[in-house]
Amino acid sequence: MLSDSVTSPIFIIAVILGVTGVIAVLAGIAALARAKALQFAFRTLTGLLLLALGTLAGAIAVGIQGYRALTHEEVAARIFVQPAGVKRYAATFRFPDGRETTFALAGDEIYVDAHILKWKPLANMLGLHTVYELDRVAGRYHDIEQERSAVRTVYPLAQDRPVDLFGLRRRYAFLSPLLDADYGSAAFVPVTRPADFELRVSTTGLLIRETTKP
């Protein structure tokens, strides 16, 4: 996935901005050596601005890793559930990349949520499109009192990354010109018997659909 980041348009733009910024700063230092203060100030400030823009573009390129491009409804995971007692069950997630993980959950339902980032047309031109990342899986109770007092089971589905782009968007308003929307989406279904589900995601959010496929 890192190789995809290195070859993405936004990463290439980040490298170009960074290299140009370094060249501009070096040119500013050379101008200072020739006692040309105005050229020094202009070239140095330009170089620092380009470096800042390059750093931002690089952070976006790295932060997008772990998210999957979304152009239509697709299967984000297959989920196999197996009851293991009263309000207890095991849920095995099989992801498109072949990874498989099993979680021990408590509750009446299985709950899954995700982060979705929808980019504006300006960002689309840079190669950024609507992407999603599964965030967590949990057990959910029908009864609200049980939800408050009974055993809670929650596990992360997201993978660790050096830059949390979803978190950055929430903290910094300057990303708003690039992002059209950032939101969470969730779905849940009852678990009463062994079953096989497809966890699907579209630009409108998540849905869980039972399937009879082997």
C-alpha positions in Angstrom: 0.0 0.0 0.0 2.9 2.3 0.6 3.9 1.9 -3.1 0.5 3.1 -4.1 1.0 6.2 -2.0 4.4 6.9 -3.7 2.9 6.7 -7.2 -0.3 8.6 -6.4 -0.7 12.1 -8.0 -0.9 13.9 -4.7 2.4 12.4 -3.5 4.1 13.4 -6.8 2.8 16.9 -6.3 4.1 16.9 -2.7 7.6 15.9 -4.0 7.6 18.6 -6.7 6.5 21.3 -4.2 9.1 20.1 -1.7 12.0 20.1 -4.2 10.9 23.4 -5.6 10.7 24.9 -2.1 14.2 23.7 -1.2 15.6 25.2 -4.4 13.9 28.5 -3.7 15.3 28.6 -0.2 18.8 27.8 -1.4 18.4 30.5 -4.0 17.4 32.9 -1.2 20.5 32.0 0.8 22.6 32.6 -2.3 21.0 36.0 -2.7 21.8 36.9 0.9 25.4 36.0 0.2 25.4 38.6 -2.6 23.8 41.2 -0.2 20.5 41.2 -2.2 18.1 41.5 0.7 14.9 41.8 -1.3 15.7 38.7 -3.4 16.6 36.9 -0.3 13.3 37.7 1.4 11.2 36.9 -1.7 12.9 33.6 -2.5 13.0 32.4 1.0 9.4 33.2 1.8 8.3 31.5 -1.5 10.4 28.5 -0.7 9.0 28.2 2.8 5.4 28.4 1.4 6.1 25.7 -1.2 7.7 23.5 1.5 4.6 24.0 3.7 2.3 23.1 0.8 4.4 20.1 0.0 4.3 18.9 3.6 0.5 19.2 3.6 0.2 17.3 0.3 2.6 14.6 1.7 0.6 14.3 4.9 -2.6 13.8 2.8 -0.9 11.2 0.7 0.3 9.3 3.8 -3.0 9.8 5.7 -5.0 8.3 2.9 -3.3 4.9 3.3 -5.6 2.4 4.9 -8.6 3.9 3.2 -10.1 2.2 0.2 -11.3 4.1 -2.9 -15.1 4.0 -3.3 -16.6 4.5 -6.7 -19.6 2.1 -6.3 -21.2 -0.2 -3.7 -18.7 -2.8 -2.8 -18.2 -5.6 -0.3 -15.9 -4.3 2.6 -15.9 -7.6 4.4 -17.6 -11.0 4.8 -18.8 -11.6 8.3 -19.5 -15.1 9.7 -21.3 -15.1 13.1 -21.6 -18.1 15.4 -23.6 -17.9 18.7 -21.5 -19.0 21.7 -24.0 -18.7 24.6 -26.6 -16.3 25.9 -26.0 -13.0 24.2 -22.5 -14.2 23.3 -21.2 -14.9 19.8 -18.1 -15.0 17.7 -17.8 -12.9 14.5 -15.2 -13.7 11.9 -14.3 -10.9 9.5 -12.8 -11.9 6.1 -11.5 -8.8 4.2 -10.9 -8.4 0.5 -7.1 -8.5 0.9 -7.3 -12.0 2.5 -7.0 -11.0 6.1 -9.2 -12.8 8.6 -9.9 -11.9 12.2 -12.3 -13.3 14.8 -13.9 -11.2 17.6 -15.7 -12.5 20.7 -18.8 -10.2 21.1 -21.6 -9.7 23.6 -25.0 -8.5 22.8 -28.1 -9.1 20.6 -26.6 -7.5 17.5 -23.4 -7.0 15.7 -22.5 -3.3 15.1 -19.9 -2.0 12.6 -19.0 1.6 11.8 -16.7 3.3 9.3 -15.1 6.7 8.4 -16.0 8.1 5.0 -14.1 11.0 3.3 -15.7 12.6 0.3 -13.5 15.0 -1.6 -14.5 18.1 -3.7 -13.9 18.3 -7.4 -10.6 20.3 -6.9 -9.2 17.3 -4.9 -10.6 14.9 -7.5 -8.4 16.5 -10.1 -5.4 15.6 -7.9 -6.5 11.9 -7.8 -8.4 12.0 -4.5 -11.9 10.3 -4.6 -14.4 9.2 -2.0 -12.7 6.7 0.4 -13.7 4.7 3.4 -12.1 2.9 6.3 -13.8 0.5 8.7 -13.3 1.8 12.2 -14.7 -0.6 14.8 -16.9 -3.6 15.5 -19.0 -4.0 18.7 -21.8 -6.0 20.3 -25.1 -4.1 20.7 -28.0 -4.8 22.9 -31.7 -4.3 22.1 -32.5 -3.0 25.5 -31.1 0.4 26.4 -30.6 -0.5 30.1 -28.5 -3.5 29.1 -26.6 -1.3 26.7 -25.7 0.9 29.7 -24.9 -1.8 32.3 -24.1 -5.1 30.6 -20.8 -6.3 29.3 -19.5 -4.1 26.5 -17.3 -5.5 23.7 -15.7 -3.1 21.2 -12.7 -3.8 18.9 -10.8 -1.6 16.4 -10.9 -2.5 12.7 -8.8 0.4 11.5 -5.1 -0.1 11.0 -2.5 2.2 12.6 -1.0 4.9 10.4 1.4 7.8 10.9 -1.2 10.4 9.9 -4.8 10.3 10.9 -6.4 12.2 8.1 -10.0 11.9 9.5 -8.8 13.4 12.8 -6.9 16.1 11.0 -9.9 17.2 9.1 -11.9 17.5 12.3 -9.2 19.6 13.9 -8.1 21.9 11.1 -10.6 24.0 9.1 -8.1 24.8 6.3 -8.8 21.3 4.8 -12.4 22.2 4.2 -11.8 23.5 0.6 -10.6 20.0 -0.3 -13.2 17.9 1.6 -16.8 18.0 0.7 -17.9 15.8 3.6 -16.4 13.7 6.4 -18.7 11.5 8.4 -19.2 8.3 10.2 -21.6 5.6 9.0 -22.8 2.5 11.0 -24.9 -0.6 10.5 -26.1 -3.4 12.8 -28.1 -6.6 12.5 -29.4 -9.2 15.0 -27.4 -12.3 15.7 -29.8 -15.2 16.6 -28.2 -18.1 14.7 -25.1 -19.0 12.6 -25.2 -16.7 9.6 -23.0 -15.3 6.8 -23.2 -11.6 6.1 -21.8 -9.2 3.5 -20.8 -5.8 4.9 -21.3 -3.4 2.0 -20.4 0.2 1.7 -21.5 2.9 -0.8 -21.3 6.7 -0.9 -24.4 6.8 1.3 -23.0 4.6 4.0 -22.8 1.0 5.3 -25.3 -1.8 5.1 -25.2 -5.5 6.3 -26.9 -8.0 4.1 -27.3 -11.7 4.9 -26.1 -14.0 2.1 -26.4 -17.7 1.4 -23.1 -17.8 -0.6 -20.6 -20.4 0.6 
